[in-house]
């Protein structure tokens, strides 16, 4: 068993552990890339981080070098077969970073969960059994509001929304905010969107307009750092690495490190 976290909060900081749902109902917005890269950056800051892959495509798993097809247990088994979460957690090549992987078995979970008792709470109960071993639990939610995403939002202490700097970004964001509001009313009263990050940024008038409009609407919730579009980010998953490992000095890697600092309050978890 991993050692328990000894992190303590100071005035102005958010108490650990934190369970952050990375969510956006619009696909192709860099959600999974942002989830695993921010997780890797937090791990670099010496936090113990668990990524829970809730997307049937399993991209968070493969992006961290895990081939879930060869595993005895995945997050599907946790949600549908009563497997202990600790039995499906795998270490990654990044120090302090672990993943609970997913594969295509998860594709039918939204339907299979419908008749189950306590269906919305299954992930939360599973995370509660390991939460004292981690500082951050990062949930990579699918781009929809099925029961997998509802499980993620119910288990989370907060929501992180990556949005692409393109025309339909605000439309997708509005849909997600309505979903978060519904979940908070019924299942998780303290849930809120705490961070919004503009990603896949290009130096165009449209991208600048999107960033400006997001900042005008959401103020301090929007991360100060904007993540540029980068071919290195697109190449990294094929090597089973986050871009911070694949190309540590790239502009995107540096931007994600700054976002991780914004999330953590600019602190590390290294022993004082």
N, C-alpha and C positions, 0 to 999 in steps of 0.2 A: 504493500500500500504506500502511496506517495505521502510525503510529509505534509502536515496541515499548513495552510497559509498562516503567517504571523502578521499579516499586514494590518495596520491600524490607520484610521482616517484622522486627519488633522482638520481644524476649522476651515471651512470652505471647500473641502474635498468630499467626494462621494464615498461612502463606506464600501469596502470590499467584503465579500465577493460581489461582482456585478455580472448579471446575465443580460447580454445585449443581443436583441433580434435584429439582424440585418435584413431589411425587407423593402421590397418595391413590387407592386403588382404589375408593373410594366417589365417585360423581359428585355434582355440585351442592354442593360444599363450599367453593367460592370459591378453588379451586386456581389456575386461570388468572388470575383477578383478582389474587390475591396474588403470583403469579409476575411479572406485568408491572408491578405497582405497586412491589414491592420492587426490581425491576430499575431502574425510573425513579428511585427514591429513591437507589439506589447511584450512578446516573449524576449525580444532583444533588450528590453528595459528590465529584464529579470523578473517579470511577472509569470506565474504559471497560468497557461492558457489552454483551454479546451475548445476546439471547434466541433460543433455538432452539425453534421450534414443532414439537412431535412429535405433536400431536393432529390427526387428520384434520378435525375441525371448524374448525380454523384460527382459533380465537377469540383466541389471543394475537396473531396477525398483524393481524386486523381491529381488535382492541382498541388496537393501536399505529398505526392509520391506514394499514395496508398492504392493498391489494386484490390478493391472490395470484393471482386469476384472470387478471390482465393481465401476469403475469411470465413471462419465458422459462425461468426455473429456480427450483425450490423445493427443500425438503429431501427431497422424494420423489426428485428427480433425483440428489441426492447419494447417497442410500442405495441406489437401485436401478439407476442408470444411470452411476455413476462420475463424475458432475459434481463439480468442485472446489467445496468449501464457499464459498470466497471469491467465487465467481461468483453465488451466490444471496443474499448478504447485502445487505440494504437499510438505509439510514439512516432514522431516524424523526425526528419533529419535536422530540424531546427530545435536547438536546445530550449527546453521549457514549453514546447508546443506539442499538443496531443490532439487527436481527432477521433471522433465517433463516426465512422464512415457510413455511407449509404450506397446502394446500388439499385438496379431496376426493380428489385423486389418491392421497393417502396412505392412503385407506380400505382399500385392498387390500394394503397393504405387509406386514402381518403374515403373510399367506398367501404373497405373492410372495418374501419373504425366506427362507422355509423351505428351499428347495433350494440356497440360495446358500452358497458357502464363506465361513467367518468371519462368519456372519450376525450374531452378537451383538456383533462388534467394529467394525462399519462406521461407526457414529457416532463412536466414540472415535478411529479413524484419521482421520476427516475433521476433527474438532476439533483434533487434534494439529497439523494443517497451519496453523492460524490462532491457536493458543492464545497465542503470544507477542505478539499484538496486543491482548489484552484482559486486564483484571484479574479480571472475573467472567464466566462463561458460565452462563446460567440456562436450564435445560432444562424446558420445560413438557410433562410426560409425560401420555399419555392415562389415563383412569380404568380401567385394566385391566392385567393382567400378560401382555400379548402381547409379541411381539418388539420392538415400538417402545419399550415401557417397559423391557424388558430391555436394549436398546441404550442407553437413557438411564442406567440404573443402572450399566451397565458402564463408561460414559464418565465418570461423576460421581466427584468426590472426596468428596462428602457428599450427604445427603438432607435436604430441608426438607419438613416435613409440615404443611400447613394443615388444621385440623379445625374443623368447624362445631360450635357450642355446642348440640348437640341430642342426642337419646337414643342414636342409633345411631353416634355419633362414635367411641366406644372400640372398637366391633366392627370398624369399617373400619380403624382404626389397628392393631389386632391383626393383621389380614390383611396389611397392608402390611409390618409388621415381620417377619412370617414370610417374605415375598417378598424383602425386603432381605437377610435372613439366608441364604436360598438362593443369591442372586446373589453374596454375599460369599464363600460357601464354594466356589463353582465358578469365578466369572469376575472378581471384583474384591475381593480379600482385605481391602483397607483401607476398604471402604465402610462407612459407619455413618450412622445418623440423628443429625444434629448439632443441628437446631432443630425444634421443634414450636410452631406458633402457633395460638392460639384466635381464630377469626374469626367474623364474622356474629353477634356477641354482642348479646343483648338483656337488659334488666334483669328477669330472671325467676329464680325459684328453680331451675328446671331448668338454665338456663344457668350459674348460679353453681355448681350441683352438678357439672356437667360440667367446668368449669374447675378446681374443687378436686380432683376425682378425677384429672384429667390431671396436675396438679402433684404429687399424692401419688405417682403411678406413675412419673413421668419426671423429676422434680426440676429440675435446672438446664438440662435440654434444652428446657424450656418457656420461650418468650419471656416476659419480664416484662410486656410490653405486650399488651393484648387489643384486637382490632379490632372496633369496634361495627358493627352492621348499619346500612347507610345507603343511602337512595334515590339519593344522588349517586354512589355506587359503581356502582349498577345502571345509571344513566344514562350514565356516562362512555364505555363501549365504543361506544355508538351514535354518538358524536362522534369516535371513533378516537383517544381520549386516555386515559391513565391518570388516576385521580381526582386525583392530585397536580398535574396540569395543568388538568384540568377544573374542579376546585374546591379550590385549594391550601390554603384555610383550614378545610376541613371536618374534623370530628373523625376520620374514617377516614383522611384524608390525613396528618394529624398522627401517628396511630397507626402507619401504615406507615413513616413516616420514623423513628420510634423503633425499629421492628423492624430497619430497615436499619442503624441504628447498632449495634444488638445484634449483628447478623451481622458487621459490619466491625470490631467492637471499639471503636466510638465514635470512629473516626478518619476522616479524609478523605484523598484522594489528591492534594490540592492541593500544588504545589511548595512546599517549606519555604523 
